[in-house]
Amino acid sequence: MPFQDKSVIITGAGKGIGRATALLLAERGARVIAISRTRADLDSLPDVTGVVADLSDPQAARAAMAQAGTCDFLVNCAGTNVLESLLDMSDTGYDNVMGINLQAALICAQAFARARIAAGGGGAIVNVTSIAGHRGFADHICYAASKAGLEGATRVMARELGPHGIRAVAIAPTVTMTELAAAAWSDPAKRDPMMARHPLARFAEAEDVARSIALLLSDDAAMITGAVLPLDGGFLAV
C-alpha cells in the first residue's frame, strides 16, 4: 500500500485516464478525491470521495478545489478535444478546449499549491498532456496548443514551487484507448499508419498511464520535477 495515509485530487476522474488513476491509487491505499462533471460516473467509483464540477467554469473549478481541501497530490486529467483544423477553427471549439485542458489545470494547480504551502509544503502535481504537443496531428490545432501550453506551465510550476518542496511533472501519453481517443482514431485509414509508427506496435491503455502517474507521484520519483515523460511506446524515438 505505497500511498497509505496519502491523499490525491484527480480531475476528470469519471472516465478514461482519470478513472483508471482513481481506481489504481485507491487500490494502493490513497484517499482519492475524484472531480468529474457527471455524478453517475463518480457514483460508480468505489472508495473515492466524489466532487461534481464543470471545470470549464473557472468559479466552479475553484469551488471544487476548495471542497476537495488540502491533499498531498494533484493529478490534472480533465481534458477534451474538438476535431478542427486551423482553417476550420471556431471560437467555441477554442474556448472549450483551452478552458478545460489548460485554464482549468492552472486553476486547480494554483489552488492545490496554495493549500500545500499553507500546510508547510511538499507534495506533487502530475499534469496529463499528450504527444500531440510534440508532433503535428491534423485537426488537433487547439488540442495541441493546450497540451504544449500545459507542458510549458509545468516547467514554470517546477521552478516556482520547488522551494516549497512541491514537484511538478507532466506525462505525455500517445493515443490512449479512451472514449475521447476513439472519436479521433476510429478510422482505419488514420489509425493504422499511426499504429505502425509505434515500436511497441500498440496504443496505450488507460491503465498504462495510471501506473506511470503512480510512479511519478511516488517517493521513487523524488528527484523528478519539471520533466515531461513521454508514455508513447517509442513513438517519439523513431
KEKE-3310 file (N, C-alpha, C; in steps of 0.2 Angstrom, whole numbers, plus 5000, padded with zeros to 4 digits):
npx = (5004:5008:5003:4997:4989:4990:4984:4974:4970:4960:4957:4944:4940:4930:4930:4940:4958:4958:4949:4955:4966:4961:4955:4967:4975:4967:4966:4979:4980:4978:4968:4956:4950:4939:4936:4923:4912:4900:4889:4884:4895:4905:4898:4899:4912:4922:4926:4930:4930:4918:4917:4907:4908:4909:4923:4926:4921:4928:4925:4918:4928:4937:4929:4927:4940:4941:4932:4938:4949:4964:4977:4989:4993:4990:4982:4980:4969:4958:4951:4948:4943:4941:4938:4945:4953:4966:4960:4947:4944:4935:4928:4921:4925:4939:4938:4932:4941:4953:4949:4946:4957:4968:4966:4958:4967:4977:4971:4967:4979:4985:4976:4979:4993:4993:4986:4995:5007:5002:5000:5013:5021:5028:5023:5016:5012:5005:5003:4993:4997:5001:5007:5003:5006:5019:5021:5014:4997:4984:4969:4970:4972:4969:4969:4983:4989:4984:4990:5003:5005:5002:5013:5023:5019:5020:5034:5036:5029:5037:5048:5044:5038:5046:5055:5046:5046:5037:5034:5032:5027:5025:5015:5016:5005:5004:4992:4978:4967:4953:4936:4937:4948:4944:4935:4943:4952:4946:4945:4951:4960:4967:4971:4979:4991:4997:4998:5008:5019:5023:5035:5032:5021:5007:4994:4992:4984:4972:4976:4989:4994:4989:4997:5010:5008:5006:5019:5026:5021:5026:5038:5049:5051:5057:5067:5062:5057:5049:5050:5045:5037:5037:5025:5024:5026:5037:5035:5040:5053:5057)
npy = (4994:5008:5021:5023:5033:5044:5057:5062:5072:5071:5076:5075:5063:5054:5047:5037:5040:5047:5040:5027:5030:5035:5023:5015:5021:5022:5008:5006:5012:5026:5040:5046:5060:5063:5072:5076:5080:5073:5065:5052:5045:5047:5040:5027:5024:5015:5018:5031:5049:5059:5074:5085:5094:5106:5109:5118:5130:5143:5148:5137:5127:5133:5132:5118:5114:5120:5113:5100:5102:5102:5092:5079:5076:5081:5077:5082:5077:5080:5083:5088:5087:5095:5091:5100:5109:5121:5130:5128:5131:5136:5149:5144:5131:5133:5140:5130:5119:5125:5130:5119:5110:5118:5131:5127:5117:5125:5133:5123:5118:5130:5132:5120:5121:5133:5128:5118:5125:5133:5123:5119:5114:5103:5088:5084:5087:5081:5083:5079:5078:5077:5068:5075:5088:5088:5083:5086:5084:5082:5091:5094:5106:5116:5107:5102:5115:5117:5107:5108:5120:5117:5109:5119:5127:5118:5117:5130:5129:5119:5127:5138:5132:5122:5127:5126:5113:5106:5096:5096:5088:5082:5071:5063:5055:5044:5040:5035:5022:5028:5034:5047:5046:5037:5043:5051:5042:5031:5028:5017:5021:5032:5027:5016:5019:5027:5018:5010:5017:5015:5008:4998:4993:4995:5005:5015:5009:5015:5011:5009:5022:5026:5019:5024:5037:5035:5030:5043:5050:5044:5041:5036:5044:5055:5065:5070:5083:5096:5089:5081:5067:5056:5044:5034:5022:5022:5030:5044:5042:5037)
npz = (5000:4994:4995:5007:5019:5011:5001:4987:4974:4959:4944:4931:4933:4931:4919:4907:4907:4920:4927:4928:4935:4947:4952:4953:4962:4973:4976:4980:4992:4994:4999:4989:4980:4969:4955:4944:4930:4930:4939:4940:4935:4945:4956:4952:4955:4967:4984:4984:4986:4979:4969:4961:4947:4934:4926:4916:4919:4928:4941:4946:4946:4955:4966:4967:4970:4983:4990:4989:4997:5007:5000:4997:4984:4967:4952:4936:4925:4918:4902:4885:4868:4852:4836:4825:4811:4808:4798:4800:4813:4827:4837:4848:4849:4852:4864:4872:4872:4877:4889:4897:4896:4898:4905:4916:4922:4926:4936:4945:4949:4955:4966:4973:4976:4983:4995:4999:5002:5012:5021:5025:5014:5002:4992:4976:4959:4945:4928:4915:4898:4881:4867:4856:4858:4854:4841:4825:4822:4811:4812:4826:4831:4842:4853:4853:4855:4868:4876:4874:4879:4893:4896:4895:4906:4916:4918:4923:4935:4942:4944:4952:4963:4968:4978:4989:4991:4983:4969:4951:4937:4920:4910:4895:4886:4872:4859:4868:4873:4876:4877:4872:4863:4854:4846:4838:4832:4826:4813:4801:4791:4796:4809:4807:4800:4810:4821:4816:4817:4830:4840:4849:4844:4848:4854:4869:4885:4896:4909:4908:4908:4920:4929:4927:4931:4945:4948:4946:4956:4967:4980:4974:4963:4968:4964:4952:4943:4934:4922:4907:4904:4891:4887:4876:4869:4861:4851:4849:4848:4835)
capx = (5000:5013:5000:4994:4989:4991:4978:4976:4964:4961:4952:4942:4941:4924:4931:4947:4964:4957:4946:4959:4971:4957:4955:4973:4978:4963:4968:4986:4979:4977:4962:4955:4945:4938:4932:4920:4905:4895:4888:4884:4902:4908:4895:4901:4919:4922:4932:4933:4925:4916:4915:4904:4910:4911:4929:4926:4919:4933:4922:4916:4934:4939:4924:4928:4946:4940:4928:4942:4953:4972:4979:4996:4995:4985:4983:4976:4967:4952:4953:4943:4945:4936:4942:4945:4959:4967:4956:4940:4944:4929:4929:4918:4930:4945:4937:4930:4947:4958:4946:4947:4964:4974:4964:4956:4973:4981:4967:4967:4986:4985:4973:4982:4999:4992:4985:5001:5011:4999:5001:5020:5024:5028:5018:5017:5007:5006:4999:4992:4997:5000:5012:5000:5010:5026:5020:5008:4992:4979:4963:4971:4975:4968:4971:4990:4991:4983:4994:5010:5005:5002:5020:5027:5017:5023:5041:5036:5027:5043:5053:5041:5035:5052:5057:5042:5046:5032:5036:5028:5029:5020:5016:5013:5004:5002:4985:4976:4961:4948:4931:4939:4953:4940:4932:4949:4956:4942:4945:4957:4965:4970:4973:4984:4998:4999:5000:5014:5025:5025:5039:5029:5015:5001:4992:4992:4978:4972:4979:4996:4995:4988:5003:5015:5006:5008:5026:5028:5019:5029:5045:5054:5052:5058:5071:5060:5052:5050:5051:5039:5038:5033:5022:5022:5028:5043:5033:5044:5060:5058)
capy = (5000:5013:5028:5023:5039:5050:5060:5064:5075:5069:5079:5071:5056:5050:5042:5037:5040:5049:5035:5022:5033:5035:5016:5012:5025:5020:5002:5007:5015:5033:5043:5049:5065:5062:5078:5075:5084:5068:5062:5044:5042:5047:5035:5021:5023:5013:5020:5038:5055:5062:5081:5086:5101:5108:5113:5124:5136:5145:5148:5130:5124:5135:5129:5111:5113:5121:5107:5094:5103:5101:5085:5078:5076:5083:5074:5085:5073:5083:5085:5087:5089:5097:5090:5106:5111:5128:5133:5127:5133:5140:5152:5139:5125:5135:5141:5124:5115:5128:5131:5113:5107:5122:5135:5123:5114:5130:5135:5118:5118:5136:5131:5115:5124:5137:5124:5114:5129:5134:5117:5118:5112:5096:5086:5084:5088:5077:5086:5074:5081:5072:5068:5080:5094:5087:5082:5090:5079:5086:5093:5094:5113:5118:5102:5103:5121:5117:5102:5111:5126:5114:5107:5125:5129:5113:5119:5136:5126:5116:5132:5142:5128:5118:5129:5124:5105:5103:5094:5097:5085:5081:5064:5064:5049:5043:5038:5031:5020:5030:5037:5053:5044:5033:5048:5054:5037:5025:5027:5013:5025:5036:5023:5011:5022:5029:5012:5007:5021:5014:5002:4993:4990:4996:5011:5014:5008:5020:5008:5010:5029:5027:5016:5029:5043:5032:5031:5050:5053:5040:5043:5034:5050:5061:5070:5071:5089:5100:5085:5078:5059:5053:5037:5034:5016:5023:5034:5050:5040:5035)
capz = (5000:4994:4996:5013:5023:5007:4998:4980:4970:4952:4939:4925:4936:4929:4913:4904:4911:4926:4931:4929:4940:4953:4954:4955:4968:4979:4977:4983:4999:4994:4999:4982:4979:4962:4952:4937:4930:4929:4946:4939:4934:4952:4960:4950:4958:4974:4988:4982:4988:4973:4969:4954:4945:4927:4926:4911:4923:4932:4948:4948:4947:4962:4972:4968:4974:4990:4993:4990:5003:5006:4999:4996:4977:4962:4945:4931:4920:4914:4896:4880:4861:4847:4830:4820:4808:4808:4794:4802:4820:4829:4844:4853:4850:4855:4871:4876:4873:4881:4895:4901:4895:4901:4911:4922:4925:4930:4942:4950:4952:4959:4972:4976:4978:4989:5001:5001:5005:5019:5026:5026:5008:5000:4988:4969:4954:4938:4923:4909:4892:4875:4862:4851:4860:4851:4834:4822:4820:4808:4816:4833:4832:4849:4857:4853:4858:4875:4879:4874:4884:4899:4897:4897:4913:4921:4920:4927:4941:4945:4946:4957:4968:4971:4985:4994:4991:4978:4962:4946:4931:4915:4907:4888:4883:4865:4858:4874:4871:4879:4873:4868:4858:4849:4841:4834:4829:4824:4805:4800:4787:4801:4814:4805:4799:4817:4824:4813:4820:4837:4840:4853:4840:4851:4858:4877:4888:4902:4915:4907:4910:4928:4933:4926:4935:4951:4948:4946:4962:4972:4983:4969:4959:4972:4961:4946:4943:4928:4917:4903:4902:4885:4888:4869:4865:4857:4845:4848:4847:4828)
cpx = (5004:5010:4996:4995:4991:4984:4979:4969:4965:4955:4950:4942:4935:4926:4939:4953:4963:4954:4950:4964:4967:4957:4961:4976:4974:4965:4975:4986:4978:4969:4961:4949:4944:4933:4929:4914:4899:4894:4887:4891:4906:4905:4897:4909:4919:4927:4935:4928:4924:4915:4913:4905:4911:4917:4930:4924:4924:4931:4921:4923:4937:4935:4926:4935:4945:4937:4933:4947:4961:4973:4986:4998:4989:4987:4978:4975:4962:4954:4947:4946:4940:4940:4941:4952:4960:4962:4949:4939:4939:4931:4926:4922:4936:4943:4935:4937:4952:4956:4947:4954:4969:4972:4962:4962:4977:4977:4967:4974:4987:4982:4976:4989:4998:4990:4991:5006:5009:5000:5008:5024:5024:5022:5020:5011:5009:5001:4999:4992:4997:5005:5009:5003:5017:5026:5014:5003:4986:4972:4964:4974:4975:4970:4979:4992:4990:4988:5001:5010:5005:5009:5024:5025:5020:5030:5041:5034:5033:5047:5050:5039:5041:5054:5053:5041:5040:5035:5031:5030:5023:5021:5012:5011:5003:4994:4983:4969:4955:4942:4933:4943:4949:4937:4937:4952:4953:4943:4952:4962:4969:4974:4979:4991:5001:5002:5007:5020:5027:5029:5036:5022:5008:5000:4992:4985:4978:4976:4987:4998:4994:4994:5009:5014:5008:5015:5029:5026:5023:5036:5050:5056:5054:5062:5068:5055:5054:5051:5044:5041:5034:5031:5019:5024:5033:5042:5038:5052:5062:5056)
cpy = (5006:5020:5028:5030:5045:5051:5063:5067:5073:5072:5075:5064:5051:5045:5042:5036:5042:5044:5029:5024:5033:5028:5013:5015:5023:5013:5001:5011:5022:5035:5048:5054:5065:5068:5076:5079:5079:5064:5054:5041:5041:5041:5028:5019:5021:5017:5027:5043:5059:5070:5082:5093:5101:5112:5118:5130:5138:5145:5141:5126:5126:5132:5122:5110:5115:5116:5101:5095:5102:5093:5085:5078:5079:5080:5078:5081:5076:5085:5084:5089:5091:5096:5095:5107:5118:5132:5133:5129:5138:5143:5147:5133:5127:5136:5135:5120:5119:5129:5125:5111:5112:5127:5132:5120:5119:5132:5130:5118:5124:5134:5125:5117:5129:5134:5121:5119:5132:5129:5115:5115:5105:5094:5086:5085:5084:5080:5081:5078:5076:5073:5073:5086:5093:5085:5085:5085:5084:5086:5093:5101:5115:5113:5102:5109:5120:5112:5105:5116:5123:5112:5113:5127:5124:5115:5125:5134:5123:5122:5136:5138:5123:5121:5128:5116:5102:5102:5095:5093:5084:5074:5065:5058:5049:5042:5033:5029:5022:5032:5043:5051:5041:5037:5050:5048:5031:5023:5023:5017:5030:5032:5019:5014:5025:5024:5010:5011:5020:5007:4996:4990:4990:5003:5010:5013:5013:5017:5009:5017:5030:5024:5021:5035:5041:5032:5038:5053:5050:5043:5041:5039:5056:5067:5072:5077:5093:5096:5083:5071:5057:5046:5035:5027:5017:5028:5040:5048:5038:5040)
cpz = (5000:4995:5002:5016:5018:5004:4991:4977:4962:4948:4933:4927:4934:4923:4911:4909:4919:4930:4933:4935:4947:4956:4957:4961:4974:4981:4981:4989:4999:4995:4993:4982:4972:4959:4945:4937:4929:4936:4945:4938:4941:4956:4958:4952:4965:4977:4986:4985:4981:4974:4962:4953:4937:4927:4921:4914:4928:4940:4950:4950:4954:4967:4973:4972:4981:4993:4994:4996:5001:5005:4997:4988:4973:4955:4941:4925:4916:4907:4891:4873:4857:4840:4825:4817:4809:4804:4796:4809:4822:4836:4849:4854:4853:4862:4875:4877:4878:4888:4900:4901:4899:4906:4917:4926:4929:4936:4947:4953:4956:4966:4976:4979:4984:4995:5003:5005:5012:5024:5027:5020:5007:4995:4981:4965:4947:4933:4917:4903:4886:4871:4856:4853:4857:4844:4831:4819:4817:4812:4823:4835:4839:4854:4858:4856:4866:4879:4879:4879:4891:4901:4899:4904:4918:4923:4924:4934:4945:4948:4952:4963:4971:4977:4991:4995:4987:4971:4957:4940:4926:4912:4900:4885:4875:4865:4864:4873:4876:4875:4869:4862:4852:4844:4836:4830:4827:4817:4804:4796:4791:4806:4812:4804:4806:4821:4822:4815:4827:4837:4844:4850:4843:4853:4865:4879:4894:4908:4914:4910:4918:4931:4932:4930:4943:4953:4950:4953:4968:4975:4978:4964:4962:4969:4954:4946:4937:4922:4913:4901:4897:4887:4881:4865:4860:4851:4844:4847:4839:4823)
residu = (MET:PRO:PHE:GLN:ASP:LYS:SER:VAL:ILE:ILE:THR:GLY:ALA:GLY:LYS:GLY:ILE:GLY:ARG:ALA:THR:ALA:LEU:LEU:LEU:ALA:GLU:ARG:GLY:ALA:ARG:VAL:ILE:ALA:ILE:SER:ARG:THR:ARG:ALA:ASP:LEU:ASP:SER:LEU:PRO:ASP:VAL:THR:GLY:VAL:VAL:ALA:ASP:LEU:SER:ASP:PRO:GLN:ALA:ALA:ARG:ALA:ALA:MET:ALA:GLN:ALA:GLY:THR:CYS:ASP:PHE:LEU:VAL:ASN:CYS:ALA:GLY:THR:ASN:VAL:LEU:GLU:SER:LEU:LEU:ASP:MET:SER:ASP:THR:GLY:TYR:ASP:ASN:VAL:MET:GLY:ILE:ASN:LEU:GLN:ALA:ALA:LEU:ILE:CYS:ALA:GLN:ALA:PHE:ALA:ARG:ALA:ARG:ILE:ALA:ALA:GLY:GLY:GLY:GLY:ALA:ILE:VAL:ASN:VAL:THR:SER:ILE:ALA:GLY:HIS:ARG:GLY:PHE:ALA:ASP:HIS:ILE:CYS:TYR:ALA:ALA:SER:LYS:ALA:GLY:LEU:GLU:GLY:ALA:THR:ARG:VAL:MET:ALA:ARG:GLU:LEU:GLY:PRO:HIS:GLY:ILE:ARG:ALA:VAL:ALA:ILE:ALA:PRO:THR:VAL:THR:MET:THR:GLU:LEU:ALA:ALA:ALA:ALA:TRP:SER:ASP:PRO:ALA:LYS:ARG:ASP:PRO:MET:MET:ALA:ARG:HIS:PRO:LEU:ALA:ARG:PHE:ALA:GLU:ALA:GLU:ASP:VAL:ALA:ARG:SER:ILE:ALA:LEU:LEU:LEU:SER:ASP:ASP:ALA:ALA:MET:ILE:THR:GLY:ALA:VAL:LEU:PRO:LEU:ASP:GLY:GLY:PHE:LEU:ALA:VAL)
# end
